[in-house]
Amino acid sequence: MEKTYNPSAIEQKNYQRWEEKGYFKPHGDTSKESFCIMIPPPNVTGSLHMGHAFQDTIMDTIIRYQRMQGKNTLWQPGTDHAGIATQMVVERKLFAETGQTRKELGRETFIDKIWEWKEESGGTICKQMRRLGTSVDWDRERFTMDDGLSEAVKKVFVDLYNDDLLYRGKRLVNWDPKLHTAISDLEVESKDVQGSMWYFRYPLADNATTLDGKNYIVVATTRPETMLGDTGVAVNAEDPRYQHLIGKNIILPFTQRLIPIIADEHADMEKGSGCVKITPAHDFNDYEVGKRNNLPMINILTFDAKIRESAEIFNSQGEKSDNYSAELPAQFIGLSREDARKKVVSELEALGLVEEIKAHALVIPYGDRGGVPIEPMLTDQWYVRVEPLAKTAREAVANGDIKFVPQQYENLYNSWMSDVQDWCISRQLWWGHRIPAWYDENGKVYVGHDEEQVRKEHNLDASIKLRQDEDVLDTWFSSGLWTFSTLGWPEKTLDLKTFHSTDVLVTGFDIIFFWVARMIMMTMHFMKDEDGKPQVPFKTIYMTGLIRDENGDKMSKSKGNVLDPLDMIDGIDLESLVKKRCGNMMQPQLAKKIEKQTRKAFADGIEPHGTDALRFTLAAMASTGRDINWDMTRLEGYRNFCNKLWNASRYVIMSCTEQPCGFNDDANNEQQLSIADRWILGQLQTTIKDYRHALDTYRFDIAANILYEFIWHQFCGWYLELTKPVLFKGNVAEQRGTRHTLISVLETLLRLAHPIMPFMTEEIWLRINKELTGYTGESIMLEAFPEVNNDLIDTQAVADLEWLKKVIVAIRNIRGEMDISPKIPLNLLVKNASEDDDRRFSENAAFLAALAKLESVTIVASGESTPVCATALVGALELLIPMAGLIDTEAELARLSKQLEKASKELAKISGKLSNERFVSNAPEAVINKERGKEAELQTTCSKLEEQIKTIKAL
């Protein structure tokens, strides 16, 4: 093996071989248990980020673990067409290259351009995923716009319509005025801004007055421009100030529209004036109030969020109405909502109708793609009736057919699912699944697979003109069918029979409703088993937290705190990192701030760490459901861990090459196992048991820590050292036994570690079998995952070896405390030795001589006097090292006295600070606790130093 661990030399070559050999595919033996994971399809426009790296590591660990248990495993890959994001990318590219807009190009030509872009640039994230070692079956890769999935989408739409679970209606949606499309709540980003609250006087009609004799009431609003669409004012029915006005009207300024004062719980008596203006067409809360109180809806805005030439008037059911005049004040027509706001306030002030204006903190919803405030907009959209589907989906979780890990996410799921609203599935885009609905010249709608089917089904001859709906379906609609459409549905394929229901979904808590719940609803409606029982899409949902930066902030490009996982793997120099983070920043001041932070945090750039170190770090930090604060020092630590395993493997190979190892290397295979061999074999079985349990219960953090503990501390820290006395001085049978154990334990722990650390384990495993065992296995990933063998647990050997470790550590501690060179052999005196202690000293003399550097061990009888010694205890056993002649007492006293003086001064300083009442009363509790911890630590240090000085003076 190469002397230095070099990830770049082994990773891509091994992945390429795995993929070419087809190792990621299901083995196809349907008599064996199947296991399937569906990858949450990343956006085709996307590139790998830390969240992807985290989830892909978890999924790959699961699938490799299950594959090694002999199961017929499928990890299904694919990408999402990402309607808005993809259309934006290609529109920008088109305009930059040709100066054309999509409308100038035309729908069909523009869509052709998107497909061209997808073929050329759309696979970036899949290429990057290969760098992470993801063992998906790439030959099965699907795309939410491929022919098979498109057919599935059409069938689902038509069937839902025929089942009366899908309809077209006029309702409020999140509208992006820049992109001219409805967007989902997930595509809305709320931002805190400082705004104003305006208090307006609305004149009372018919000579009505308030209790204090005023002929107006005061309403408060943060959006003055929407007052042009007011159709009511709400007060609380229990509010004594306004009970006598319920049923009366106010005169809306500018329009002179008479609108009613209604009683509704939405009005809070404790807030503001207690009166709330109701604009059902431009506010989600007002929309619900309007429906409860049968108020008309007046839309005053265009799709560009400008004041219309004339309003659209609808009743509370969304039907056209003539309740009010459609005329709007001429001075506002054509103004943007921002300009209209200023003009409305200005003119109301001129009319004396502004009561007051107060500064007010606001939360404004922005479209995450368009970057402008979204507008609640009354539009015609397609909706799925969710409640009938949700009932079955709720039951699947309640009866345990689907389990959340961690379980507390069931509460979030149930909370959302108990208050579901109909799902808006139409989007005003060109890229996506075009809605399979056609309209005749009278506006009648026909739903079908295609126009030919529609005409045939409804007996429409060629003279009747039909036009297809211009809208496309929400991206979440097609991804909601992901688990079964990717397996060939609606055809009854063998894959569908073999792999559905799938086993585990790994995803983030933020899309439980947007994707997870909708997958459950759609799957259980369309997928039934042979008995007609609805199938669940997956049996377990493993929820991950978010990867945050070192300060706990969410990573985002706008904050400049994003880390690219490939930079963790390959490394990146400081200047390239700065350019990457700040190069596309539109705000120079922000870019300068981020550059400063980056230079401070990554002064030396980022060193290459390799994929295995990154994966191990992510697994080790994967506490179920919790957000992760990224820690570069842990990544560096686990890179050292990879080095440790690599170097340990080199030691094993070098120690065993061309030596008798008990693997059919000679006719005489006699082996004699040392206590260390029997101990490590037993410890390995305990490790296998605990590690498997951790993986089975999705505790990847615990699994990683179990692996780390065994490899670093037990295998490398102790066992390898314990093999050296045997390999150097043991007889042939002992050496053969130890070499066999070395190879067997390393080979097993490589299989154990493979799901988390695939590249290194493959490289070393192949080398071991090629050079030492003679086994011709093709890949570690096709080998059996280790099983527990209780016959290998030798409790006596474990007890004896743990005793030996304690004795060695105790003697090493004496050397450290007394500053005795590790090269100087020591004479050990022993008091209070039991029969077991006597036996253990006798049987382990070679180990003690080698690892504790002992020249002799003398058992001292009870009551026998001993010279001045440094002492340590192992249970009741007393270990004594005579100090005479071992150290320069004067030099050692001077050294220890200097240390004691320094520690005492520091202790006095901290004690003085903690006795200062002003400090204790003003400092944060965390700071005080930290100082108290330092104080206790220094007190212990001083006590130890004083004891050592006392011992040395006695010499």
N, C-alpha and C positions, 0 to 999 in steps of 0.2 A: 504493500500500500504506500501511496505517496506520503511523505513525511508530514505535509501540512494539509489540513482540511480546506479544500477549495470548492465551495458549492457550485460555482459557475462551470466547473469541469465535469460535474456529474449530473446536474439537474436536467438540462434540456435534452441531453443525449438519452437519458433513461426514459424521460417522458415520451420522446419520439419513438423509442423502441416499444414501449407499452402500447401506444396508440396504433402503431403499424401492425403489431402482433394481435390486436383485437382483444387485449386483456380486460378492457373496460366493459365488454359486452356481457349480457346474461349468458350463462353457460348452456341454457336451453333445456336442461333436464327438469321437466315439469313434475316429475315424481318427488323432487326436492322442494322444500319450502321456498316460496318466492319472497322477495323484499324489494320494495320500490320507493324511491324518493323522486318527487318532481321538483326541479329547480324553480324557484320563483323567477320568472323570466325577466332578465334585466332589459332596460330600454335599448333598442337597437342603436340609439344615438349615444349611448353611455360609454364611459370608460371606468376601469376598476377603481373603486375607492375602498377605504378601510372597512366600511360596512359590508361590502361584497366579500372582502378578504375574510372577515370574521365569519360570516354565514357560510361561505364556501368551505372554510376550514372545518366547521362543525359538520356540514353535510358529508364532506369527503371522509372525515374520521368515521362517521356512522356507516357509510357505504362500504368502506374498506374493511371495517370490523365485521360487518355482516357477510361480505364476500368471502372472507377467510374462514367463516363458519360453514362454508359449503352451500350457502343459499343461492338461488337463482336470482341474482341482483340486477336491478336496472336503476340507474340514475339518469333520468330523462332531462336532456338539455333543451334550451330554446331561448328565443328572444321575443320581446314585445314590440309591436310596431310603433308604439308611443306617438299617438296621433298628433297632438299639439307640438311636442318637441321636435319630431321629425319634420313636420311641415315647416316649422320655423327655420330649422337648419338649412333645408333645401331652398326655401325662399330667399334667405340671406345670401346663400351661395349663388343662386341664379341672378340676383340683382347685382352682386359684386362683379360677376363675370360678364354679364350681358346688359345690365341696366334694365332688364325686363321684370315685370311683376307677374305673379302667377295668373292674374286675371287677363293680362295681355297674352299670355301663353295659351290659356284655355285649360279646362279641367283635365282632359285626357292626356294632353301633351305634358302637363305639369306632373301628373301621376307617373307617367313614363320616366320623367326626370328623377322622381323619388326612387323608383325601382333601380334605375341606373346607379344612383348614389348608394343605395343599399348594397348592391353587388360590389361596389368599389370600396366603400368605407364603413359599411354597417357592421362588419364583423370584428371591430377593434376589441371589444370587451371579451369576445370568445377567445381571441388570441392571447389576451392577457390572462384569462382564467387558466389557460394551460400552464402558465408560469407558476401558478399556485399548486399545481399537481392535481387538479380536479379530475377525477376518474369517471367522467360522464361518457355515455355512449354517443360519441360525436356523429356517428352515422345515422342516428335517429333525430338529429337536431331539427327542431320545429320552429316555425315563425308564425305569429298570430295572424298573418295575412296570407299564409300559404294556401294552396287550393283546398287541402283537406280540412283545415280549420275554418276556411271561409264557408265551405258547405255545411259544417256543423253549426256555425253562427246563423246562417240563413234558416236552417231547420228549427233551431231553438226559437228564433224570433217568430217564425210562422206558427209554431206549436203553441207558444205562449199567447199569441194573439187569438188563436182558435180556442184556447182554454179560458179566454176572458181574463187573462192575467197580464195583458199588455194593452195600453190604450194611448191615444193622443189627446192632450189637454193643454189648456192655457193656465200656467201657474208661474209663480216667481222662481227664478233661478239665479245663481251666481253668474253674472254676465261680465265678460272681459271686453270693455269698449275698444281696446286696441286690437285684439285678435278677432273680435266679432264672433264669439262663440260662448256657449254655456260652459262652465267648468265645475268640477266637483269640489267639495269642501277640502279635499286633500291637496288641491292645487291652489288653495287660498292661504296666503301667509299674512298673519296679523302683525301689525307694527304699532308700537306706542308712539304717539305724536302729541304735541301740545296744540290744542285748538281752542275753540270758544263755545260757550253755551249762550244762545240768544233767547231772550225772553220777549215775546211779542204780545201785544194786546189784540184780541179778536173781539170786535164789537158784537154785542148781543142784539138779536132781532126782536121785533114786536115789543119794544119798550121794556124788555125784561131787564132786571138789575140783580146784582149780587146782594148778599145780606148786608154789606156795608154801603149799598147804594150806588155802586159803580155800574156803568152800562157796558162793561167789557169784562172778559176773563183773560188771564195771562197763561200762555202756553210756553213751554221751553223746547228748544230744538237745537241740534248740532248741525242740521242741514236745512238752512232757511229756504233754499231753492225748491225743496220738495213741497213747500206749502201750496204751490200752484196745483198740486194733485190731492190736497186734503179732501176727504169726504166725511169726516167726523171728528168730534172731540170727545175723548173718554174721561170720565170721572169715576171715582169709586162710589158704589151704591151706599157705602156706610159713611161717606164724607158729609158731615152736616152742612158744610159750606155750600155744597152744590146740589144737594138732594132736590131742592125746589126747581132746579134748572134742567133736570133730566127730562128729555123729550122736547126741550126748547131748541131753537136754532141760533147759530152765530152767522154773521155775514163775513165771508172770506174776503179779505182785502184784495184789491185789483180785479177779481173776477165777479165780485158781488154775489157769489154762489152761496145759497143758504144750505148749511150743513148741520146735522143734528148733534146735540149733546147726548151721549149715550152712557149707560152704566156698564163698566167692564172692570174685571179684576186686574187688568193690565195697568190701570191707573193706581199709583201708590200714593196714599194720603200723606206719607212722610217725606216724599221727595218733591222738591221744587214747589210749584203752586198747586200740585195735585191734579192739574189738567194736562192731558196728553193729546197732541194733535195726531190724527190717524190718517196715514197715507198708504192705503193697502197695496198700491201698485209699485211702491218704492221702498218698502221696509218689510223684512220677514216677520217681525212681531206684529206690525200693523196689518199684515196680510191675514194672520190668524184672527186678529180682533175683527177685521172686516168680515171674514167668513162667519164668525160667531154672531155678528150683529147685522148680517145681510146688507153690508154697505157696498155701494158701487166702487169700482176701481177705475182710476183715471191715470193713464200713462202719459206723462208729459215729456219723456225723453226719447230721442232716437237711439239707434244702436251705437252711435258715436258718443252717447252721453251728452247730447246737445238738446236744447229746448226745441220741441217739435213745432211745426207750423200750426198744427191743430192737434188737440189731444185725442187719444183713443179712449173710448168709454165702454166699460164692460160691467155686467152685473157681478155679484159675488161668486157666480158659478163660471165666470170667464166667458160668458156669451155677450155679444155686442148689445149695447143698451143706448137708449136715448134719454136716460134719467137727467143728464146734465148737458149743457152746451159744450161742444168740442172746442169752442173758441178760447184761445190763449192770448194774454196781453201782448200786443205787438212789440213793446219795448224789450221783451225777453227772448223773442223768437230767434233761433240760430245761435244763441249764446252757449258756450260750454258751461258745464255745471259749476265750475269755479267762478267764471265771470257772472253767471246768473246769480250766484250766491251774493256776490258783492253788490250787484244792482238791486236785488230784492231788499237787502238790508238798508242800502242807501235810500231807496224810495219809501220804505217803511219809516225810517227816521224822519224823512221829510213830512210824512203824514202824522208824525207824533205817535206812532204805534210801537216804538221800541221801548220797552220798560227798562231793561238793563242788559249789559253784555258782561259775561264773566269768563275768565280764563278757565279752561277745562281740559283735563287729560283725556285723550281719546285712544281707542284701539281701532285702527283703520284696516279693513281687509284689502289686501293687494293680490292680484293675480301673480303667481310665482313665475310665470313665463312672460306675460305681457308687461309686468312691472308697473302697472297703474292700478289705482283703486278700483275694485270690482263694483258693479252696480247691480242691486237687486232689480231684475228686469222681468216684466210680464211678457212671456213668449209662449208660442206653441211648441211643445216638446213631446217626445214619446216617453212613457212611463211604464215601469213594471209594478204591478200590485204586489207589494212585498209581504204583507201580513200573512196571507195563506201559505206562502213559502217559508216564512220565518217560524211558524208554529212547529213544523217538522224539524227545522234546524235547531230550535231550542231544545226539543225533546232528545235529539241525538247527543247533546252534551249532558243533559240532565240524567239520562239513563246510562251514561258511561261509554257509549259507542265511540265518542270522541273525547279524548282527555287532553287538557292543557298542562304543559310543564313550563313554569310552575303553575300550580293549581289556581292561585289567586286570580289569574287572568280570566277564569270563568266568570268572575264577578263583572269584569269590564265587558265581556261578551254579552252576558245576560242583560246588563244595563242598557246597552245599545239595542239589543234585539227585542227588548220589551217595549221600546218606544220607536219602532221603525216607521219611517216615512216612505212613501212610494219613491221609486228610484228613477231619476231622470237619466235616460240612456242615450239621448240624441245629442250630437255635437255639430256645430255649424262649421265643419271643416271639409276638405276634399280628400285628405289622406285618412283612410280607415275603411271599415266595412260599410258600404253604402246601404242605407236602410231599404229593405225589400218591400217597399210600399209604393203604389202608383195612384195617381189622382186623375179623374176625368175633368172635363172643362167645368163641371158644376162643383168641383171640390170633393166629390165622393172618393173615399179611400178604398183601395183594394190591396190586400196583403197576400203575397205568394212568393214562391221560390224565385220566379223570374216572370217577365212580362208575358211570355207564351203561356205559362201555367195560369196566370191571372185571367187572361182572355178566354182560355179554354174552360176554366172553372166557372166563370161568370157569364159565359156565352157572349162575349164582347167581340163584335166584328171589327174589321180593320178601319172602318169609318170613324170609330170612336177613338179620339186621340187620348193617349195616356202619357203622363210625364212622371218620371220616377222622383221620389223624394230626394231633395238635394243634400240632406244631412247624412252624416255617418254615425256609427254607434260609438258610444263611450268605450275607450280602451279597456276599461274594467269589465265590460260585457263579454268580450272574447276571452279575456284572461280568467273570467269566472268559470269557463268550461275547461280549463287547462288540464285537469287530472284525467278526464276521459276523452276529450277531443284529440289529445296528443297520442292516444293509444288506438286511434282509428275509428272512434264513434262518428257517425251512427252505424257503421258496419259492425257486425258482431265478430270482431277479430280475436285471434288467439291471444294477442297481447292484452286485450281488454279483459279477457277471461283470466289470464295469468296474473296480471299485475294490479288490477283494480278490485277492491279499494287499495289505495296506496298506504304506506305504513306511517311515514313521518313527514310533516311539513315543518320546515325551519324558516321562520320569518320574524319580522319586527312587530312589536305591539301596536305601532302607529297605523298599521293597515288591517287590524283585526276586522273592522267593519267593511272597509272599502274593498277588500279582496277575500279575506278568510271567510267571513260570514256569507258573502255572496257565492263563493265556491260551494260552501256547504248547501246553501239554498238551491242553487242551480243543479248541482250534482244529484241531490236527493230527489229532485223533481223528475229528472230525466233518466237516472240510472236505478234500475231495480234488479234484485237478484231473481233466481228462478222461482221463488215463492212470492214475488211481487213486493218484497220488502225494500224500501228505499236504501240504496247503498250510500255510505259516507264517502267523501273524497279521500280521507286520510283518517287513521286511527289515533294518531298523536300529533299535537301541535306544540312544537318546542319554540318558545318565545325568547328572542334575544333582546338585550338592551342595545343602546346606542354606543358607538365609539365616540368619546369626547376627547378634547385635547387635554393637556396636562393640568389645565386650570379648571377642568370640568365644564368648559363651554362646548356647545355643539359645533362640530366642524362645518364650516361653510366657506365657499369661495369668497364671499363678500367680506368675511372676517380675516381672510388670509391665513387661517390656521389649519387648512387641509393638508393631510399627509398622504402621499401616493404610496401604496403598498409596494409597488415595484421599486421605488427609491429605497425602501427598507431592505429589499432583497439585493438590489444591484449596487446601491450606494449612489450618491450624487454630491458634486462639489458645491461649495457655498454659493458661488456666483450663479450657477445654473438653478439652484434652489430659489434664490432671490428672484431671478427672472421668471421662474415658473409661477411663483406666488404673486408677483406684483406686475408682471408684464401686461396683463389685460385690464388692470384696474383703471376705471374711468376717473376716479377722484385722486388727484395728485397727492393731497395731504394724507389720505388714507394709505395710499401706496407707500409713502415715505415712512409712515408709522409702522406698517407691516414689515417693511424692509429692515427697519431698526430692530424690531422684535426678532426677526428671523436671524439677523447677524449675531444677535446676542445669544439666542437659544442654540444656534447651530454654527458656532464660530468655525468649526473644523469640517463643516458639511456633514454628510451622513455616510458612515462607513458601510460597505457591503456586509450584510448579515446572512444572506441565503434564505431560501424558502422555508427550510425546516425550522430555523430559529424563529422566523416570523410566525409560522403556524403554531409552534409550541407556546410562544408568548400569548397568542390569541386564545389558545385552549386553556392555558393556565389562568387567564383572567376571566374566563367565561362563567362567572357566578350566575346562576340561573336568573334570567330576567332583569338583571341589574345593569345599569349603564357602566361603561368602562372608561376610566380616565387613562388615556394612553401614557405609557411610561417608557421612555427610551432606555432608561437604565435596566429595566427588566429585559428588554430586547437584547441589550448587550450581555446581560447575565446569561441568557439562554443561548446566545452565540457561543459563549464560553462553555456552556454545557455540551453543545454539539462538538466543540473541540475536545472536550473531556472524553466523550464516547468514541470519537475517532481515534484518539491517542491510545485509549484502552484497547480498542480493537487491534491497533498496530502491535501493541504489546502481546496480545494473545497470538496473533499470526506469527510474529517473530519468535515467540517462545515455543511454538508448536510445529513450525515448518521443518519438514524432514526429520521429525522426531516421532517415536512411537506414541500414539495418542489414543489407541483403543478403537480406531475406526478401520478395522480390517487391514491394519498396517503390518501385521506379522502374525505368525501362527500362534505365538504365545501372547494372549491378550489379557494376561493377569493384571488386575487393577486393584490398588489399595487406596481407599479414600481417606484423606486426612480429616481431622475434626473441622477444618476450615471448609473442605469440600462438602462435607455433610451439612454444615451450617448454611452455606450459601444455597445449596439445593433446597433446603427447607424454607429459607427466607424467600426464595423465588416462588415457591408454591403459595405462600401467604400473599405475596405481591400479586400473583396472577388472580387469585380469588378476589382481592380487594379492588384490583384494577377492572376486572370484568364487571363487578357490581357497580362501580362508578360509571362505566360506559352504558351499562344496561339501564341505569337510572338518569342518564343524561347529565351527570356531574362531570363535565369535561375538565373543570378546574381541579377537582379532586383526583381524577385519573392522571392528569399531568403531574401533579405534586407527588403522587404515589410512584410514578415512573422516575421522576427526578430523585426522590429519596433513595430508591433502590440503586439506580445507576451511579449517582454521585457519591453517596455515603457508604452504601453497603458493598456494591460490586467494586467500584474504583477506589473508594476510600479505605476499605479494609481487605476485601478478598484478594485483590491483586497483590497487595503487600504480603498477605499471608501465604501466597503461592511461592514467593521467592525462596524462602528457606527450603521448601520441598524440591523445587526445580534445581536449586544449586547443590543441595546436600542429600536429598532423599534417594532411596534405592529405585531401581527401574520400575517396579510395580507402583510405588508411591508417585513417581513422576508421571507414569502413564495415567494413573487415576486423576491426578491434578490436571494434566493437559486435557484429558477427556472432559473433565468438569468445566474447565475454562471454556472450551469450545461449545459444549452443550448449553451452558448458561448464557453465553453471549448469543448463540444462535436463537435461543428461546426469547431472550429479552429483545432482540431485533424484531422478531415477529410480534412481540408484545407492543413495541413502540411504533411499528409500521403505520398504523392508521393515522397517527398524528405526524410522524416524521417519515414520509414515504421515500424520499430520495436517498438520504444517507443510509437508511436501513437496507434498501435494495442494493446499493453499491457494496456495502460491507458483507451482506449475506451472500451475494454472488461470489465474492472473493474467498470467503470462508469455505464454501462448498467446493469451489474450484481448486483451492490450494490445500485444504485440510481434510475434508470429510469424504470426498469422492462422490458426493451426491450431485446429480445432474439436473436438479430442479430449474425451471426456466425463470421463475420470478418469485420473490417473497410474497407478492400480493396474491398468488394462487395457492399458497401453502395454508395449512390449517392453523387457526389461531390457537395459542396455547391453552390447554386444559389443566385443571388442578389435579395433581397426583399426590394424594395424601400419604402414600407409601414412602415418599421421599422426605417427609417431615420427621426428622430425628430430634425429638424433644431434648434428649440428653446432650446431643451435640450443640443444639441451640443454647441451652443453659450454660454449658461449659464455655462456649465461645463468647457469649455475652459477658461472662465472668472475666475471661481473658482480656476482652476489650477494656473493661473497667480498670483492671490492673495496669494495663499498658498506658491508658490515659492518665491514671493517677501518677505514675512514675514520670511521664512526660510533663505533667503539670509541675512536679517538684523541680525538674530540670529548668523549666521556664521561669518559675518563681525565684529560684536560686541562681539563675543565669549560669547554669552548668552546660558546657558544650555538649551537643548531641554525640560527639565522637568519643567522649570519655566513657569507658565502661564502668558500670556501677555495681557495687555489692549491696544486695538487698537483704535486709533482716525482716523477718515476718513474725508477728505476734498474733495470738488468738486464732491460730489456724485450725480449722476443722479437718475431719478426715477427707471430706470432698476437696478442701483447699490443698491438702497435701497431695492428693491424687492429681489434681489439676496442675499444680506446680511441676510435678514429675512428668506428666504426659505432654506438657506444653513448653518444656525447657527450650527447645529449639526456637519456637516462636518468640518466647520472652527474650532470648539472647539476641535475636535478629531485630525485633521491633521495639524493644525497650532498652536495648544495648546493655543487658545485664551480664556481668562476669560470673556472679555466683548468687545463689539464693540459700539463705540459712534460716531454718526454723528455730526461733528462740523460745525456750521453755518459759512457762509462766513464772514470774518472779525473778527471772534472770536479768541482771543489769545490762544496759546497753550504753554505748557512747552517745554523745550529743548527735541527734539525727533530725533530718527533716522528715515529717510524718504525713501520711495520707491514710484515709480509711476507705475500705470497700466493704460496706456492711459492717460486720463485727471484726473483719480482718484488718489488722494494722500493719501498714507498710512503712518501713523505716530505712532511710538512706543516710549512713554515717557521713558527716560533712567534713571531717578532718582531712586536710590535704586536697580537697576538691576545689576550693575557691580561695582567692586572695581576700582574707577577711577584711583588711583595712580598705582595700579598693571597693569591696562590695558594700561595706558600711557607708562609705562616702557616697557611692552611687544611690543607695537606698535612702540615705538621709536627704540627698538633694531632691529626690522624687517626693519624699514626704513633705519637705518644705514647700515645694511647688503646689502639691495637692492641698496642703493645709491653708495656704494663702487663697487659693481658689474657693475652698470651702468657706473660709471666713467671709469672703466677698459675697458669695451667694446667700449665706446665712444672714448677713447684714441686710441684704436686699429684701429677704423674706420677713425680716423683723421690722421692716419699715412699713408702718400702717398706711402711709400714703400710696406706696407702690401696690400693696395688697388690695387696697380698696379701688384703685383705678385701673390696674392691669386686667386684660381679659383672662378669663378662667384658664384657657388653654395655655397661656404664657406662664401663669402661676404654677400650673401643674407641671409644666416642662422644667421650671426652675427647681421645684421640689424633687423631681426625679433626679436632676443633676446633684442636688444636695445629698440625697440618699446614696447615690453612686459614689460620690467623693468620700462620704463617711466610711463606706465599706473599704474603699481603696486605702484610706489612712489607717484603718484598723489592721488590714493585711500587712501593710508596710511596717507598722509598729511590731507586729508579731515576728516578721522576718528579721528585723533588726535585733529583737530580743534573742531569737534563736542563734544568730551569727555571733552576737556578743558572748554567748555561752560557750562558743568554741575556743 
